Amino acid sequence: MLERPAFLISCEHGGNRVPAEYRLLFAGAEALLVSHRGYDIGVLPLARDFARRLNAPLVVSEISRLLIDLNRSEGHLKLFSELTRRLPKSEREQILSSYYGPYRRQMRQKLQKQISRDGAVIHLSLHSFVPVLDGRERQVDIGLLYDPARTGESELCSLWQQQLQVALPQLRIRRNAPYRGTSDGLVTALRQELPEAQYLGVEVEVNQSLPQAGGELWAQVQQELAETLKELVE
């Protein structure tokens, strides 16, 4: 793992806001916007809590992923949703220029600033997922996604999983579930740009049933996610 790393928290799907100039395009899609398709339910307060507990910078977008998905690479089939992918090329390029480009640049600037100051960064990209997909229950409550080929990420997530399982024994803590840690995404792109000695990237995936239920367990999850990680790197 990195020695005395700084932290950076990001939240690519924090909200479901549609900029004014595109609201007519989303007329009739209100139900879609408030669903998991519109944003990652529960993840914005989690990201803010993480940043506060770790005293870390937070980069967040509250623009709906249905306008453009900031966690996809340019050219990816799901970069634009069914509501925007048929827009003229000039309009899609404007969305890229206005929302996608600035977010990615902000991330890179924050990372470079922290690397220059501290030498290394642990980047946590926070997301949430639906409990049931295509009629099948997902057997995971918290997922830690990483690249198995990067030793530091593998060691960090293995130890973090162990700590979380002790702190939250009632929950199912999994590694590289419900998605692979090497799938297309912001973290995957940044790994290609930065050496492991400077950058460890982990996607944290939380089952949306936890923030939707709220209460004591959700408060405990938010606390333990940050506190167990702090214990590992201090």
C-alpha positions in Angstrom: 0.0 0.0 0.0 1.0 3.6 -0.3 2.9 5.2 2.6 1.0 8.1 4.3 -1.3 8.7 1.4 -3.8 11.6 1.0 -7.4 10.9 0.2 -9.6 12.1 -2.6 -13.3 11.4 -2.7 -15.4 11.6 -5.9 -19.0 11.2 -6.7 -19.8 11.0 -10.4 -23.6 10.3 -10.0 -24.5 12.4 -7.0 -27.7 14.0 -8.4 -30.4 14.0 -11.0 -30.3 17.7 -12.0 -31.0 18.5 -15.6 -29.6 21.9 -16.9 -32.3 24.3 -18.0 -31.4 24.1 -21.6 -32.1 20.4 -21.7 -35.3 20.2 -19.6 -37.6 20.0 -22.6 -35.7 16.9 -23.8 -36.5 15.3 -20.4 -40.2 16.1 -20.4 -42.1 13.0 -19.5 -39.0 11.3 -18.0 -39.6 12.4 -14.4 -40.0 8.9 -13.1 -36.8 7.8 -14.8 -34.9 10.8 -13.3 -35.8 9.9 -9.7 -34.9 6.2 -10.3 -31.5 4.6 -10.1 -31.2 5.3 -13.8 -31.1 9.0 -13.0 -28.5 9.0 -10.2 -26.9 6.9 -7.5 -29.5 7.0 -4.7 -28.0 7.7 -1.3 -24.4 8.3 -2.5 -24.1 12.1 -2.2 -24.6 12.2 1.6 -22.2 9.2 1.9 -19.6 11.1 -0.2 -19.9 14.2 1.9 -19.7 12.2 5.1 -16.6 10.4 3.8 -14.9 13.6 2.9 -15.6 15.1 6.3 -14.4 12.1 8.2 -11.2 11.7 6.2 -10.6 15.5 5.8 -10.4 14.9 2.1 -11.3 17.0 -1.0 -14.6 16.0 -2.6 -15.3 16.2 -6.3 -19.0 15.8 -7.1 -21.4 16.1 -9.9 -25.2 16.5 -9.4 -25.9 16.4 -13.1 -28.0 13.4 -14.0 -26.2 10.5 -15.6 -29.0 10.5 -18.1 -27.6 13.6 -19.7 -24.1 12.2 -19.8 -22.4 9.5 -17.7 -19.2 10.9 -16.1 -18.1 7.5 -15.2 -17.8 6.3 -18.8 -15.1 6.8 -21.3 -15.6 8.9 -24.4 -16.9 6.6 -27.1 -18.5 4.2 -24.7 -22.0 3.0 -25.8 -23.5 4.2 -22.5 -21.8 7.5 -22.3 -25.0 9.1 -23.5 -28.4 7.7 -22.5 -31.4 6.9 -24.7 -32.5 10.5 -24.1 -29.4 12.1 -25.4 -27.5 9.7 -27.7 -29.6 10.7 -30.7 -28.9 14.4 -30.4 -27.0 15.9 -33.2 -23.2 15.5 -33.0 -22.7 19.2 -32.3 -25.1 19.1 -29.3 -23.4 15.9 -27.9 -20.0 17.6 -28.3 -21.4 20.7 -26.4 -22.5 18.4 -23.5 -19.1 16.9 -23.5 -17.5 20.3 -23.4 -19.8 21.8 -20.8 -20.0 18.9 -18.3 -17.8 15.9 -19.0 -14.6 17.7 -19.8 -14.7 20.1 -16.8 -15.4 17.2 -14.3 -12.5 15.1 -15.7 -10.1 18.1 -15.7 -11.1 18.9 -12.1 -10.3 15.3 -11.0 -6.9 15.4 -12.7 -6.0 18.8 -11.2 -7.0 17.7 -7.7 -5.0 14.5 -8.1 -1.9 16.2 -9.4 -2.1 18.8 -6.6 -2.2 16.1 -3.9 0.5 14.0 -5.6 2.8 17.0 -5.7 2.1 17.8 -2.0 1.9 14.3 -0.5 3.5 12.0 -3.1 0.5 9.6 -3.3 -3.3 9.5 -3.3 -6.0 7.0 -2.5 -9.0 7.9 -4.6 -12.4 6.6 -3.5 -15.1 6.8 -6.2 -18.5 6.3 -4.5 -21.5 4.6 -6.1 -24.6 2.7 -5.3 -26.5 -0.1 -6.9 -30.0 -1.6 -7.0 -30.6 -4.6 -4.7 -32.4 -6.5 -7.5 -31.4 -6.6 -11.1 -33.3 -8.5 -13.8 -35.3 -10.3 -11.1 -32.3 -11.5 -9.2 -31.2 -10.4 -5.8 -27.6 -9.2 -5.6 -25.8 -11.0 -2.8 -23.8 -8.0 -1.6 -24.3 -5.0 0.6 -21.0 -3.2 0.2 -18.6 -3.9 -2.7 -15.0 -2.8 -3.0 -13.8 -2.7 -6.6 -10.2 -2.7 -7.5 -7.7 -3.9 -10.1 -6.2 -7.3 -8.9 -3.1 -6.6 -11.0 -2.3 -3.6 -8.8 -0.9 -5.1 -5.5 -1.6 -2.0 -3.4 -5.2 -1.9 -4.3 -5.6 -5.6 -3.8 -3.9 -5.5 -0.3 -5.9 -2.4 0.7 -9.3 -3.9 -0.3 -8.5 -7.3 1.3 -7.6 -5.7 4.6 -10.5 -3.2 4.4 -13.0 -6.0 3.7 -11.7 -7.8 6.8 -12.1 -4.7 9.0 -15.6 -3.9 7.7 -16.8 -7.5 8.2 -15.8 -7.2 11.9 -17.4 -3.8 12.2 -20.5 -4.7 10.3 -21.0 -8.5 10.7 -24.6 -8.3 9.6 -23.7 -7.1 6.1 -22.2 -8.9 3.1 -18.9 -7.3 2.2 -17.5 -8.4 -1.1 -14.6 -7.6 -3.3 -15.1 -6.9 -7.0 -18.8 -7.3 -6.7 -21.4 -6.6 -8.0 -19.1 -5.3 -10.8 -15.5 -6.0 -11.8 -13.0 -3.5 -10.7 -11.4 -3.3 -14.1 -14.6 -2.4 -16.0 -14.8 0.9 -17.9 -14.9 3.9 -15.5 -13.1 7.0 -14.2 -10.9 5.0 -11.8 -9.9 2.6 -14.6 -8.9 5.5 -16.8 -6.9 7.2 -14.1 -5.0 4.0 -13.4 -3.8 4.1 -17.0 -2.4 7.6 -16.5 -0.8 7.3 -13.0 1.6 4.7 -11.6 0.7 2.6 -8.6 3.3 4.3 -6.5 1.3 7.5 -6.8 -2.3 6.4 -7.2 -4.6 3.7 -5.7 -8.2 3.8 -7.0 -11.1 2.0 -5.4 -14.8 2.2 -6.3 -17.0 1.7 -3.3 -20.4 0.3 -4.2 -23.3 0.5 -1.7 -26.5 -1.4 -1.9 -29.3 1.2 -2.3 -31.4 -0.7 0.2 -29.2 0.7 3.0 -29.7 4.5 2.4 -33.3 3.9 1.5 -33.9 2.2 4.8 -31.9 4.9 6.6 -31.9 4.7 10.4 -29.2 3.4 12.7 -27.7 0.9 10.4 -27.1 3.4 7.6 -25.5 5.8 10.0 -23.3 3.0 11.2 -22.3 2.0 7.7 -21.3 5.6 6.9 -19.2 5.8 10.0 -17.5 2.5 9.7 -16.6 2.8 6.0 -14.5 5.9 6.8 -13.2 4.9 10.3 -12.0 1.4 9.3 -10.2 2.9 6.3 -8.5 5.5 8.5 -7.3 2.8 10.8 -5.7 0.9 8.0 -3.5 3.8 6.7 -2.7 5.7 9.9 
